[in-house]
Amino acid sequence: MIAPAMTPFHQSPRLQAPVVGDEVAIDVTTMDVADLAQRCAIESERFYRGQSHDSRYSYELFRRALVERDEIAWSYLFQHYSSLVEGWIRRCSAFVNSGESSEYFVVGAFTKFWRAVTPERFAAFPNLAALLQYLQLCASSVVIDAVRAQSWAEMMPEERIDLQRMPHAAADEEAMQRVDRQEFWRYIDSQLHSEGERVVVYGSFVLGLTPRAIFERYNTLFASVYDVYNIKRNVLSRLSRNSHLRTIADQI
């Protein structure tokens, strides 16, 4: 399933609360999508001014984007809520350690949300508040996932990383450790399934590159920087479950 394209956001959307105001007689399902998006913006302003407001317009815009998979509705939705999502991302405690821009994670959050809320699942979100709560969860999770994907601790036991507590080895012990490390990397290489995985692992743990830097350097291998994150997360998850790899690591 491929998420629709998301254009760069350039306006400051506001949050609407799930309260039905006046104009109950309006059938939002028959409204033109552009008029619907305009009413979303109006109702958002009413909400932030403490005035009576109607969340049906925003909920209908979500429904068209997620149930009907209407790309125009999705584009309006992205533009309307991207600023709100960016605020959530910036307030996520993991964001400062991510090494990425908030704009990058906005796209990732919407993509995760679109893939998760299928037409069949939409009924599980009975109102606008439920949809926004889940969108906020997606925003936090893409940041946390990205930071975890950069962590060597997901592949190595935590105690293997704390070099300050490791005793200094004698010359012969250092030579043996170099052999052990070579065996460690040879085994990792044998467990990688593609050139893309090898580039991501080498770039991350040998060259010390961020996912964005890897994408910029090897952009012919990846469709987007998000692909680099996904590959890195999948590789680390797979290797972390490999008991033989952990045995080798314990010998280093």
Secondary structure, DSSP 8 states (H G I E B T S, - for coil): ----------S------S---S-TT--GGGS-HHHHHHHHHHHHHHHHTT----THHHHHHHHHHHTS--HHHHHHHHHHHHHHHHHHHHHSTTGGGT-S-HHHHHHHHHHHHHHHS-TTTGGG--SHHHHHHHHHHHHHHHHHHHHHHT-GGGTS-HHHH-GGGS----HHHHHHHHHHHHHHHHHHHHH--SHHHHHHHHHHHTS---HHHHHHHSTTT-SSHHHHHHHHHHHHHHHHT-HHHHHHHHH-
